[in-house]
Amino acid sequence: ERVEAERVEAERVEAERVAAERVETERGEAERVAVIQAKIDDKVPSWAGKGFNALVGKVGHVNLTFPSSAIKGELEFNNELKPVAGQPDWVLGLKMVGASFVAVVDLGGLLLNQPIRDIKTNPYKKIILLENTRWGFALDSVSSEMEIMTDQVSWRDNSTSQQWLRGVDSLRKWAIIEPAKIFVRD
């Protein structure tokens, strides 16, 4: 009986040890997942949430995706721009919108290191207007609004160079743009 009691006690102790190891492993895994999730959450901009609506603008062969919440409107590009002296060459000119002017920007030249486009021979087709600013971005085309799920985006760290490039839609290979950071220089 004593041998049997010792065997039962040894099995109980071993079962407790295995259970304690399992609990410790699960706790460690939960902590690891929490750390990874916190790093991901740090990269995801506040406007993205679990998903966000976006417009995809095209400049040449590059798709630039803008959160709809940052866009005030869309205009036709019709070459009716007033030239402005003393501005960077990527400022194509001023366009009258209502009672005020909007500075129209060549994003290919500003962000993508493309030559500034000669808009007389190769005009853009659209201008999207940034919310709460007097800036407009010249684009070749603009899509209808669509939803992008946050978990489909490979988000970039906020402290990297080119802060305007917040991530890439992994499925469609679209650059996700942070409009508020476009004019931030590294």
Beta strands, then each sheet from edge to edge (+ up, - down):
strand 1: 51-59
strand 2: 62-67
strand 3: 71-76
strand 4: 91-97
strand 5: 100-106
strand 6: 126-130
strand 7: 135-139
strand 8: 141-142
strand 9: 146-149
strand 10: 153-155
strand 11: 165-169
strand 12: 174-177
sheet 1: 8+ 1- 2+ 12+ 11- 10+
sheet 2: 8+ 1- 9+
sheet 3: 3+ 6- 7+ 5+ 4-
end
